[in-house]
Amino acid sequence: MTAKTLMIQGTGSGVGKSLLTAAFCRYFYQAGYKVAPFKSQNMALNSFVTEQGEEIGRAQAYQAEACGLKPEVAMNPILLKPCGDDNSQVILMGKPSGSRNAKNYYAHYEKHRQIALAALEELRNKFDLIIIEGAGSPAEINLKKTELVNMFIAEQAEAPVLLVGDIDRGGVFAWMKGTYDLLNENEQNRIIGFIINKFRGDIELLKPGIEQFKKIVDKPILGVVPYLKDMVIDEEDSIPQESYSAEKNAQGILNIAVIKLPRISNFTDLSPLAHDPSISIRYVHHPSQMGNPDLIILPGSKSTIRDMKFLNEQLLTHEILKCHQDGSMILGICGGFQMLGKTITDPENLESCEKKVGGLGLFNFNTTLVTKKLTRQIQLETVKSRVFTKGIRCEGYEIHMGRTTFENNYPALFSSPNEDDPMNFGITNQEGTVIGTYLHGFLDKDLLRENILSYIRNARGMREPQSKFDYARFRTDQINKLAELVKTFINIEAIEKKIF
């Protein structure tokens, strides 16, 4: 039997489609359905690697988690990773397929359409229900002929559509009405209702507007979802907050500064730190913001050379080295790891028009970008070092085109399960003040994260917090809140009648 479908579209980008898709996924999962997420085409720098080594959008991986599933590539068959203002790396069924500008990308429309439809069919043959997420707005009339992520998919999937508007940005009724009016009659017939998202204040003040809206658009408003400051999901393309404060009266508070690179990627690596009540974390993009952090984090980057040049132009390179000399510890992840070395070279201009840039010089290694991207999940164990005790399980994933060659031997952080040089997975300097790793997601596991945080606190002469942060439980609690969101603020009975 072919799966039923429900599609979440929006009046624009950032209105809450990803969150509400995850919410419906969790609700129907808890209701006993075999449910899966789908987004035919996604543009995001936050990505995940499946067990098969295939790259998909992080939001779809999170939605799969809400469904109680391991992520698979059919959930996001096309992923676009922006390299600049007019160029993106194209990931088809989890594998790189070159970099293209918009005109060149749309020239391959027929191929992409077939890929998207085949992935959708694969999921519909395996599950009871598919919750489909759109992208941007279905009313982008200049893109109608080549779109394959909104109404085209809704039609192919025979999906009833919920249209989401963001009231926090203002003008939500005009936004919803304008979007609806720009759809053709068949598309309008697919709309089963609207959801107003991110509402603040007294609902009674909104009701007159809802009543007037009913008179001009013959579709119901099926939910008003409040602005939820404490709701945490994996964002796909924008950092949700500039800073996350520690809890009042918390002990052993670590002060962490994250360098906000212009092309930052996989910033969800930092979620376990951002939501730890004993950590104060902030994003920094100018030397004046640095202060005296206990730890400086250089995160992942989609264009490491250009982001390294940004550090130089902003004088952040000097500030990072000065803070390190004054006692701040440094952690580099993936692109941030590459920046810790001597040079980064891109001989084929895979990520940048620049061919070479100098790094921070904190390690004697050089990185060269190559055509073949390395994408895989990794399971390791820590080896005894200044940073870690021996035998702690580590899980993560790699997504990088860089290959690093070492001029010196450094203490490895992890044991290698095969012939790979263990230094490629993670190293520290002899003093234990600089740490680098290619692994994304390695901080998710509580025991390993506690070990590295305890090491930093001890090195900085700080006491331990009274209780440890259980990130796994926190994450499950947040996902379960999504289901309560649907039950409390959305007319789910009316929506179920349209689906089933």
Secondary structure, DSSP 4 states (H G I P E B T S, - for coil): -PPEEEEEEESSTTSSHHHHHHHHHHHHHHTT--EEEE-SEEE-S-EEE-TTS-EEEHHHHHHHHHTT----GGGSSEEEEEEETTEEEEEETTEEEEEE-HHHHHTTHHHHHHHHHHHHHHHHTT-SEEEEE--S-TT-GGGGGG--SSHHHHHHTT--EEEEEEGGGS-HHHHHHHHHHTS-HHHHHHEEEEEEEEE-S-GGGTHHHHHHHHHHSSS-EEEEEEP-TT-----SSS-S-SEEPPPTT-SS-EEEEEE--TTEE-GGGGHHHHT-TTEEEEEE-SGGG--S-SEEEE-EESSHHHHHHHHHHTTHHHHHHHHHHTT-EEEEETHHHHHTSSEEE-TT-SS-S--EEE---SSSEEEEEEEEEEEEEEEEEE-SSSS--TT-EEEEEEEEEEEEEESS---BSEE-SSSS-GGGTEEE-TTS-EEEE--BSGGGSHHHHHHHHHHHHHHTT-PPPSS---HHHHHHHHHHHHHHHHHHHB-HHHHHHHH-
